[in-house]
Amino acid sequence: MTDIDLSVDIGGLKLSNPLIAASGCYGYGLEYADAVDLSTLGAIASKGLFLKPREGHPPLRIVETPSGMLNAIGLQGIGVHRYIAEKLPELRRLGVTNIINICGSTLDEYVELARILSDAEGVHALEINISCPNIKEGGITFGCSLHGTFDVVSAIKKVTHLPVIPKLTPNVTDVASIAKSAEDAGADAVSLVNTFLALAIDVESRRPKITNGMGGLSGPAIRPIAVRMVYECRQAVSIPVIGMGGIMDARDALEFMIAGATAVQVGTANFVDPLLWQGMIDGIAGYLRRHGIERAIDLVGSVDMESH
């Protein structure tokens, strides 16, 4: 059998393989540069950027849960201008494909971020965070409504030449309808799911375990729900779907792809094993060889839902 083709296309952005480091779980990428050849990843989705630096929530901000993790970091970050000045030059030198996650408190902030990053060399796509459950302003207030999603995506599309990828929340009744609204507004792809709003309580103090009260649940505990939502969105839209939620190894990534994800993001698993990337790439390639599939893209959406 000829060499396996792991490349995928996300709204015109060609990735060498379908594996993306998920926003918020991989810093700005450079934190891992001494341990991982970052150019071997399909892409890195940056930690979310606002126009200005942001402190985030006070600790405690992370707590383990059964087969998962609850966090309320509060989108701490260095801001877009420091990112461009301090991080982007080295990421360019290392040959990284950069998907920049942007966050806004207002529609104008999203638009200004998109405009600034569109002029920065080494930015390859924009992931629009309209789904973080851990902040009260902006963000998820757009992503929980059809009109809000449409307005943000359409406004950003007017000011950028880059692929626009809204990141969708699972904390809605019908995520597929949100995906369709994003597509109607001109989105080049959608990514999902962000974390599920959740609560962990210390029974001795009878207080929440994290200072923000509630936080976002990630990890293997959410994977079957995330796979279902990716499948539903794949049925609703024709643009690529990027899937995430509890992916720990190659088999998990393959499950999302079979459900309909063109690419996948790996997040919480990096806290367990930051060196997992090459094993996942090899695992996906090995699966394709065993099943006589030459191209990764041919696996996408191949689930058989009728034979049961």
C-alpha positions as CSV (number, residue, x, y, z in Angstrom):
1,M,0.0,0.0,0.0
2,T,1.3,3.5,-0.8
3,D,2.2,6.0,1.9
4,I,-0.8,7.0,4.1
5,D,-1.9,10.6,3.5
6,L,-2.8,12.1,6.9
7,S,-3.3,15.7,5.5
8,V,-6.7,17.4,5.9
9,D,-8.1,20.7,4.7
10,I,-9.8,23.1,7.1
11,G,-11.5,25.9,5.2
12,G,-8.5,26.2,2.9
13,L,-5.9,25.7,5.6
14,K,-3.9,22.5,4.8
15,L,-2.8,20.6,7.9
16,S,-0.2,17.8,7.6
17,N,-2.2,15.7,10.0
18,P,-5.6,16.0,11.8
19,L,-4.1,16.6,15.3
20,I,-4.4,20.1,16.8
21,A,-3.3,21.1,20.3
22,A,-6.4,22.5,21.9
23,S,-6.7,26.1,23.1
24,G,-6.1,26.7,26.8
25,C,-4.3,23.3,27.3
26,Y,-1.1,24.0,25.4
27,G,-0.2,27.5,26.4
28,Y,1.1,29.4,23.4
29,G,2.9,26.3,22.2
30,L,6.4,27.5,23.1
31,E,6.1,26.0,26.6
32,Y,6.4,22.6,25.0
33,A,9.0,23.4,22.4
34,D,11.9,21.8,24.3
35,A,10.0,18.5,24.5
36,V,8.0,18.3,21.3
37,D,8.8,19.1,17.7
38,L,5.9,21.5,17.3
39,S,6.0,21.4,13.5
40,T,4.9,17.7,13.6
41,L,1.5,18.8,15.0
42,G,-1.2,19.5,12.5
43,A,-1.6,22.9,14.3
44,I,-1.6,24.6,17.6
45,A,-4.7,26.5,18.8
46,S,-3.3,29.3,21.0
47,K,-4.4,30.2,24.5
48,G,-7.3,32.6,24.1
49,L,-6.3,36.2,23.4
50,F,-8.2,39.4,24.3
51,L,-7.0,42.9,23.2
52,K,-5.4,43.5,26.6
53,P,-3.7,41.2,29.1
54,R,-6.0,39.5,31.5
55,E,-5.4,38.1,35.0
56,G,-8.1,35.4,35.1
57,H,-9.7,34.1,38.3
58,P,-7.8,33.6,41.6
59,P,-6.8,30.1,42.6
60,L,-8.0,27.4,43.1
61,R,-8.8,27.2,39.4
62,I,-8.5,23.5,38.6
63,V,-9.8,20.4,40.4
64,E,-9.8,16.7,39.3
65,T,-13.1,15.0,38.8
66,P,-13.9,11.3,37.9
67,S,-12.4,10.8,34.5
68,G,-12.1,14.5,34.0
69,M,-11.0,18.0,35.1
70,L,-13.0,21.0,36.2
71,N,-11.4,24.4,35.5
72,A,-12.2,28.1,35.8
73,I,-9.0,29.8,34.7
74,G,-11.0,32.8,33.5
75,L,-9.1,33.2,30.2
76,Q,-5.9,34.6,31.8
77,G,-3.6,35.7,29.0
78,I,-1.0,38.1,27.7
79,G,-3.1,40.0,25.2
80,V,-2.8,40.1,21.4
81,H,0.0,42.7,21.2
82,R,2.4,40.9,23.5
83,Y,1.5,37.6,21.7
84,I,2.5,39.0,18.3
85,A,5.7,40.6,19.7
86,E,6.9,37.9,22.1
87,K,5.5,34.5,20.9
88,L,4.8,34.7,17.2
89,P,8.4,35.2,15.9
90,E,9.6,32.0,17.6
91,L,6.6,30.0,16.5
92,R,7.2,31.2,12.9
93,R,10.8,30.0,13.2
94,L,9.7,26.6,14.4
95,G,7.4,26.1,11.5
96,V,4.2,26.0,13.6
97,T,0.7,26.2,12.0
98,N,-1.0,28.7,14.3
99,I,-4.7,28.8,14.8
100,I,-5.3,31.8,17.1
101,N,-8.1,31.6,19.6
102,I,-9.7,35.1,20.1
103,C,-12.0,36.2,22.9
104,G,-14.1,39.3,23.1
105,S,-16.2,41.1,25.7
106,T,-18.0,42.9,22.9
107,L,-18.5,42.4,19.1
108,D,-16.1,45.3,18.4
109,E,-13.3,43.6,20.4
110,Y,-13.7,40.4,18.3
111,V,-13.5,42.5,15.1
112,E,-10.5,44.4,16.2
113,L,-8.7,41.3,17.2
114,A,-9.4,39.7,13.9
115,R,-8.2,42.8,12.1
116,I,-4.9,42.9,14.1
117,L,-4.1,39.2,13.7
118,S,-4.9,39.2,10.0
119,D,-2.0,41.6,9.4
120,A,0.4,39.4,11.5
121,E,2.8,37.1,9.7
122,G,2.5,33.5,10.8
123,V,-1.2,33.5,11.8
124,H,-3.0,30.8,9.7
125,A,-6.6,30.8,11.0
126,L,-8.8,32.3,13.7
127,E,-10.8,30.3,16.2
128,I,-13.6,32.4,17.6
129,N,-14.2,31.6,21.3
130,I,-17.9,32.2,21.8
131,S,-18.2,29.3,24.2
132,C,-16.1,29.7,27.4
133,P,-18.4,29.0,30.4
134,N,-16.1,30.7,32.9
135,I,-16.5,34.4,32.2
136,K,-19.6,36.5,32.6
137,E,-19.1,39.0,29.8
138,G,-19.1,38.4,26.0
139,G,-18.1,35.0,24.8
140,I,-20.7,32.5,25.6
141,T,-23.5,35.1,25.5
142,F,-22.9,35.2,21.7
143,G,-22.5,31.5,21.3
144,C,-25.7,30.5,23.1
145,S,-27.9,32.2,20.5
146,L,-28.4,31.8,16.7
147,H,-28.3,35.5,16.2
148,G,-25.3,36.1,18.4
149,T,-23.3,33.5,16.6
150,F,-24.3,34.8,13.2
151,D,-23.5,38.4,14.1
152,V,-20.0,37.6,15.5
153,V,-19.0,35.4,12.6
154,S,-20.3,37.6,9.8
155,A,-18.6,40.7,11.4
156,I,-15.3,38.9,11.6
157,K,-15.5,37.6,8.0
158,K,-15.8,41.2,6.8
159,V,-12.3,42.1,8.2
160,T,-10.2,39.0,7.6
161,H,-8.8,36.8,4.8
162,L,-8.1,34.0,7.3
163,P,-10.2,30.9,7.8
164,V,-12.8,31.7,10.6
165,I,-13.6,28.8,13.0
166,P,-16.2,29.6,15.7
167,K,-15.7,27.3,18.8
168,L,-19.1,26.2,19.9
169,T,-20.5,25.6,23.3
170,P,-22.2,22.3,24.3
171,N,-24.3,24.2,26.9
172,V,-27.2,24.7,24.5
173,T,-30.3,22.6,23.6
174,D,-29.3,22.2,19.9
175,V,-25.7,22.6,19.0
176,A,-26.3,21.7,15.4
177,S,-28.5,24.7,14.9
178,I,-25.7,26.9,16.2
179,A,-23.3,25.3,13.8
180,K,-25.7,25.9,10.9
181,S,-26.0,29.6,11.9
182,A,-22.2,29.9,11.9
183,E,-22.1,28.3,8.4
184,D,-24.8,30.7,7.2
185,A,-22.7,33.6,8.5
186,G,-19.7,32.4,6.4
187,A,-17.7,30.3,8.9
188,D,-15.1,28.2,7.2
189,A,-15.3,25.5,9.8
190,V,-16.7,24.9,13.3
191,S,-14.9,23.5,16.4
192,L,-16.6,21.7,19.2
193,V,-17.1,21.1,22.1
194,N,-15.9,23.6,24.6
195,T,-16.3,22.5,28.2
196,F,-19.5,21.6,30.0
197,L,-20.6,23.9,32.8
198,A,-20.2,21.9,36.0
199,L,-19.9,22.2,39.8
200,A,-17.8,20.3,42.3
201,I,-18.4,20.8,46.1
202,D,-16.2,20.1,49.1
203,V,-18.6,18.3,51.4
204,E,-16.7,19.2,54.5
205,S,-16.7,22.9,54.0
206,R,-19.9,22.8,51.8
207,R,-18.2,25.2,49.5
208,P,-17.3,24.9,45.8
209,K,-13.9,23.4,45.2
210,I,-12.9,26.2,42.9
211,T,-13.1,29.9,43.8
212,N,-15.2,30.8,40.8
213,G,-17.9,28.4,42.0
214,M,-18.7,26.7,38.7
215,G,-16.3,25.8,36.0
216,G,-15.9,23.9,32.7
217,L,-15.7,20.1,32.7
218,S,-13.3,18.4,30.3
219,G,-11.6,15.0,29.9
220,P,-12.8,11.5,29.0
221,A,-16.0,11.9,31.1
222,I,-17.5,14.2,28.4
223,R,-16.2,12.2,25.3
224,P,-19.4,10.3,24.3
225,I,-21.5,13.4,24.5
226,A,-18.9,15.4,22.5
227,V,-18.8,12.6,19.8
228,R,-22.6,12.7,19.6
229,M,-22.6,16.5,19.1
230,V,-19.9,16.3,16.5
231,Y,-22.0,13.7,14.6
232,E,-25.1,16.0,14.8
233,C,-23.2,19.0,13.5
234,R,-21.7,17.0,10.7
235,Q,-25.3,16.1,9.6
236,A,-26.3,19.8,9.7
237,V,-23.4,21.6,7.9
238,S,-21.2,21.1,4.9
239,I,-18.2,22.9,6.3
240,P,-15.5,21.0,8.2
241,V,-16.0,20.1,11.8
242,I,-13.1,20.0,14.3
243,G,-14.0,17.7,17.2
244,M,-12.7,17.7,20.8
245,G,-13.6,16.5,24.2
246,G,-11.7,13.9,26.2
247,I,-9.4,12.6,23.5
248,M,-6.6,10.6,25.1
249,D,-5.2,8.5,22.4
250,A,-5.4,7.6,18.7
251,R,-8.5,5.5,19.1
252,D,-10.4,8.4,20.6
253,A,-9.3,10.7,17.8
254,L,-10.4,8.1,15.2
255,E,-13.8,7.9,16.9
256,F,-14.4,11.6,16.4
257,M,-13.2,11.4,12.8
258,I,-15.6,8.5,12.1
259,A,-18.4,10.5,13.6
260,G,-17.6,13.4,11.3
261,A,-14.6,15.4,12.5
262,T,-12.2,16.4,9.8
263,A,-9.6,17.2,12.5
264,V,-9.5,16.9,16.3
265,Q,-8.1,18.9,19.2
266,V,-6.4,17.3,22.1
267,G,-6.6,19.3,25.4
268,T,-6.8,17.8,28.9
269,A,-4.6,14.8,27.8
270,N,-1.6,17.1,27.6
271,F,-1.7,17.4,31.4
272,V,-1.3,13.6,31.6
273,D,1.1,13.0,28.8
274,P,2.5,16.0,27.0
275,L,4.5,13.6,24.7
276,L,1.5,11.8,23.3
277,W,1.6,13.4,19.8
278,Q,3.9,11.1,17.9
279,G,2.1,8.0,19.3
280,M,-1.2,9.4,18.2
281,I,0.0,10.2,14.7
282,D,1.5,6.7,14.4
283,G,-1.7,5.1,15.8
284,I,-4.0,6.9,13.2
285,A,-1.6,5.9,10.4
286,G,-1.5,2.3,11.6
287,Y,-5.3,2.1,11.7
288,L,-5.6,3.4,8.2
289,R,-3.1,0.8,6.9
290,R,-4.9,-2.0,8.6
291,H,-8.2,-1.0,7.1
292,G,-6.9,-0.3,3.6
293,I,-7.7,3.4,3.7
294,E,-5.1,5.6,2.0
295,R,-6.3,9.0,3.0
296,A,-7.3,10.2,6.5
297,I,-10.0,12.4,4.9
298,D,-11.8,9.3,3.6
299,L,-12.5,8.2,7.2
300,V,-14.4,11.3,8.1
301,G,-18.1,10.8,8.6
302,S,-17.9,7.0,7.8
303,V,-19.9,5.9,10.8
304,D,-22.6,3.3,9.9
305,M,-25.7,4.3,12.0
306,E,-28.1,2.0,10.1
307,S,-26.9,-1.6,10.8
308,H,-28.0,-1.9,14.4
